[in-house]
Amino acid sequence: MKALVVAPQPFFSPRGTPFSVYFRSLVTAELGVKIDFLTYGEGENVEIPEMRIIRIPRFSFLGNVKTGPSLLKFFLDIFLFVWTAGLLIRNKYDFVHAHEEAVFFCRFLKPIFRFKLVYDMHSSLPQQLTNFQYTKSRFLMEAFKKLEDSSLKSSDAIITICTDLTDYVFGLHVDKYKVFQIENSIFDPIKVVSAKKTPGNNVRNPDTNENDFRIPRDRTIIVYAGTLEHYQGIDILIAAFKNVVHRNPDAFLLIVGGTPAQVEHYLAITKNYGLADNVLFTGRVSQSLAKYYSNLASVLVSPRKTGTNTPLKIYEQIASGIPLVATDIYSHTQVLDTRTAFLVKPEPEDMARGILEALDNNGNRQFVVENAMKLYERRYSRVVYQEKMKNLLKLLS
């Protein structure tokens, strides 16, 4: 089989971190599909056998692509459409795998070029307009809703990434046989093609990072790794950590990720709580360095306040053998329960309780860790992921 993957992403970019797109293509190629991968000009190429990466122009003078809807993405998607049409004219594909908003124009190209269409749905696009506060226009919201509904019904297969999205699609009376819930749950090392070849996977050696010398190895380290957007609940985590330090002065919080402006904002809050000596912000780091820092943890935390899509990092966290403290919201509880994580209310007092309980070796720490690892192997491992992709390809063939 031969497929065209259309991904409106800065692929592969440590800022954008489109890991789900990478792994979907990796496993598809491993199953014998030859792939033409069309994406934005921004990013770095990766090594996947049987995959050819094709890029639209970079337009670097317009800046970098940010998360969520934007005028820049709309501009770039015009070129993505033109390149898609050009590839369809010159090549015969068994199916087109459209990520996110790329499905909107692929849906209209489908009857012309007679390919099968896979919609990789990472979120509801009309909901994104609301979540990112991009527009309040009823007309625009309704137009996106009609486009999405039409795309869902026209697709030959639909990939959802969590139970909430699956339920949403089923609620639109889409044929259930063509809906595949394939969580973004695998995390192999990513091989980036760099201009200068170096041994291994071309990743930074974490031992050379300046933050490494500021992490006190003789203390109990709690790690948060991810973006520092408001909904991630970093303010709750910092307030909770004041209570943790009061009970356990040995505790040290490592916050991995965030833009310079976000780090500065939360650093000021940390200083107001008198926690400057107990908290370290690394800012944005590479994927390998984030994993390295996470592996230093005695406890991992996910303090998210709101959301329905399951964070990608949850799967790696439950497979890590390190106890996880997570807020008791639907974003987490689609995967987690009290047997696999220390679930807490999204408020400082209860989060502090959860962290202290997770640190207690005399409690149910080991019970939770073992159950989390078993859950990952049973429902989200690479073998399970690959089997789901095999079933999707059977439908298409």
N, C-alpha and C positions, 0 to 999 in steps of 0.2 A: 504493500500500500504506500501511497504518497500523499502527504498532507501539507497544506499551507497553514501555518500558525500566524495569526495577526494579533500582536500584543502592543497596545498603546501604553508603553512603559519606557522609562529610561533604563533599558536593559543592557548589561547588568550594572547596577549602580549601588554602592554601599549606602547612599542616601535613600534611594527608593526601595532597596532591598526587595525586589519582586521574586522572592524565593519560590513562591507557589508556581509561577510561570516557568521557572527553571526546572523544577522537579517534574512538573507535568510533561514537559518536553523530553526530559531525560528518560523517564520511564517509557514514554511512547516510542522513543527511538530504540530503547532496549528491546521492545516488543516487536521490532522489525519494520517500523514505519520510517520511511525517508521523509525528512522535514525541511521545508523552506520556511525560515523563521523571519517574519517581517516585523520590524520594530522601529522606535525612534532612533535618531542619530546619537543621542546622549547615552553614555554607558560604555562598558567594556565587553568584548567578546568572551565567550566561555567555550570550553572544550566539551562538545557532545558529539560522538561519532554519528554519522548519518544525518547531521544537521548543518544546513547552510544558513548563515545569518545575513540578512539583507536589511540595510538601513536607509531610511529617508534622510535628507540633508539635516545637518546638526542645528543650524541657525543659532550658534552659540551666543551671538550678540543679543538674543532675546532672553538670555538667562537660563536657569535650570528649571526643569519641570517639578512642580510641587505636588504633594499629595492632594487628592481631591479634584473637583472640577475647576477649570480655569480657562481663560481666553486663550492662553498659550496652547493648552491641550487641544482646544477646538481648532486652532490654526494648524497644528501639527497633524491632526486627524484628517484634515483635507488632503494633505500629501499622502497620508497612510492609505486613504481611499484610492487615490490615483495610482499609487504603486501596487495596491491589491488588484485593481482592474488590469493593470499591465501584466502582472504575473499570471493572472487567470487567462489572459489572451494567449500568452506564450507557452503555458504549461497545462497539463491535464492533472488535476488533483482528485483523489478519491473523496476527500473531505476537507473542509476549512474549519479550523479550530479558532474561534473568535473569542478573545478575552474582553470582558467588560463592554465598553461602548462601541468597540469594533463590530459587535454583532449588528448594530443599527444599519451600517451600510452593507455588511455582508448579507444581511437578510434580503436586501433589494437586488444584490448581485446573484443570489442563488438561482432564481428561475432563468436568468440569462445564460449562466454557465453550467447549470445543472449539476451542482456538487451537493454533497450532504453537508449539513451545517451542525457544528457543535458549539453551543453557547456555554462558555466557562464563566459562570455567574458568581463573582466574589461578593457581590452585594446587590441590593436593589438600587438601580441608578437614580430613580426619582427620590428615593430616601436619602441618597448621598447629597442631593441638592439642598435638602433640609438640614442634614447633619452638619454639613460644612458651611451652612448659612450663606450659600452662594446666591440664592434668589428667593424672593417672596412672590414672584409672578405666578399667578394661577395658570395662565396660559402656557407658560414654559413647563410647569409641573405636569399639567395635563398632557402636553405634547410628549414629554418623556415617558409618561405612564402608558400612553397608547403605543409608542414605539416599543417599549419593553414588552407589553402584552403581546403585540404582534410578533416580536422576535421569539418569544417563548413558544408560541403556537406554531411558528414556521420552522423551528429547529428540529433536527432529527434526533439530537441527544442534548441533554442539559446537565451540566455539572454544577452541583451546589456544594458549599464547603462546610455547612453546619445545619443542624436540625431546624433552626429558625428559618433559614432560607428555603429549605425543603418544604416546610409547612406553608410558607408564603406562596411557593410555586403551585403546590397542590390546591391551595385555596383559589387559584385562578382556573381550576378545572383543566389543567394540562394533563395529557396522558401520562400515567404514572410509570409505565414501562420504559419511558425514555428519560427518566430523571435518575441521575446517579449522584449520591452523596459521597463525595470523595474529599475527605478532610485534608488540609495542608499539613500533613503530619510526619513527613520525612525530612531529614536534615543531614544528608551526606555532605562531605566536604565539597565546596564549589571550586572548580578549576578555572581560574581566569587566565585568558591569554594576554600576556603583557608584552610590551615591546622588547624588553630585555628578559631573556629566559633565565630563570634561576631554578635551583633544585626544588623539588616538592611542588606545592600548589600555589606558588607565587603569593604567599601571604606574609604579612609583617611578623617578625619574631617578637612575641610579646615581651621578652626579656629586655628589649631595648626601649620599651615605652616608658616615658617619664613617670606616668602614674604608678607604675609597678613599684617604684621605690618609696611611694607614699602610703602604700597599703600595709598596715601593721599585721604581720603574719602571726603574731602571738596573741591576737584578739579574736573574738567570735564574730565572723563576718556574715552580714545579711546583705543579699544582693537583689537589687531591682535592675533589670535590663530591658530597654525599650524606648519608645518616644516619650517626650515629656509634655505631650498635649494635655490640656486641662482635664479631659475625661479619664486620663490615666490615674488620677487620684494621688499625685505626688504630694500635694499639700496634706492629705490625710495621713500618708505614710510618715512624713516628717513630724507631724504633730504626735503621731503614735510613738515614734521613736524616742521622743522625750520621755515618755512613760517607761519605755523599755530600758533606757539607760539608767533611769532612777532605780529600777529593780535589778539590772544587770550592767554595771559600769564597764564591763569588759566588752560590751557589744559595739560593733562598728558597722555603719551603713555605707555600702558602696552603690552609687546610682550611676548606671551606665547608659549613656545616650543623651540626646537633647541638643538643640542649637545653642550657640553662645548666649543669645538673649534669654532663652529658657533657663539655662544654667544659672545665669546671673540673677534672674528672678527668684529661683528657688534657693539659691545660695544665701540671698538676703533673708529669706524666711528662716533658714537654718541658723543663721547668726542671731536672729531675734530670739530664737529658742535657746540660745547658748550651747549649740551643738556643733560649733565649728570644728572642734577636735574629734568629733565622733562621726562625721559624715564626709565623704569624698565624692565629688562629681567628676566623671571622666570626659563628659561631652561625647560626641559621636565617635565611634571607633569601628574598625572593620569587624566583619562577622566572626572571624577567628579569634580576635581579641575579646569580643563580647562573650564568646564561649569560654575562653580562658578565665575571664573574671568570674563568670557564673560558677565555674568548677571550684573556685576558692570558697564558695558559700557553705555555711552550716545550715542556712535557711534561704530559700528563694521567695520572693514576694510578687504578687500581682494585685495592686490596690485599686484597680479600675473602678470608677464610679458608675458608669452607665455603658450601655451597648447591648447588642444582641448577637453579633457575629463573634465566634470563638477566636481569641487571639492565637495566631500561629505558634507563638512561643510556648503555649501551654503544653503542647505535645512533647516538646523537647524537655520541658521541666518535669513532667511526670515520668519520663524515661530516665531521668538523670540520677536517681538514687538519692536525691536531696529533698527533704520535706518542703512542700509548697504551702504558703499562706496566701489565700485568694479571697476576694470579696464574694459574698453570697448573692451574686446577681446572675441573670440568665446567660449573660455572655460566658460565664464560667461554668454554671451548673448544667449546661448541655453536655459537658464532659465530666465534670468533677462532682463528687459528693463527699460526705464526712468520712468515708472510708479511704478516700484517695487524696485528700487535702485537708488542711486546717481552714475551714470556711468561716469567715468573719463578716460582721456588718460593715458597710463602708463608712465607718466612723472611727476616730482615733482610739478610743478606749478599748473597743472590741478588737481592733487590729493589733494593738499592743498585747492584749491577752493572747491572741492567736500566735504571735511571734514568740512570746515567752513559753507558751505551751509546746511549740514546735522545737524550741531549743532544749526542752527538758528531756533528757535521756531516760528518765524514770517513768515517763508518760507513755503515750501510744505512738511516739515518733516512728519507731521501726515498723509498727503495724501499718501506718499510713504509707510509708515509703514502699513497702513490699506490695501493697495493694495497688498503688499507683503504677509501679513497674509492670505488674501482671495485667492491668487494664490496658496499658500501652501495647504490650505484646499481643493481647487478644483482639483488640479492635483497631489499632492505629499503626501498627508496625509496617515496615517496608513490604513485607510479604503480603499483608492484607491490602495495602495500597495498590500493589502491582496486580493483584487479583481483580480488584475493582476496575482498573484500567483495561484489563483483558476483556472483561464483560462488556465494557463500553465499545471496544473495538469489534467484538463479535456482533453487536447490534449493527454497527456501521457496515460490516462486511456481508 
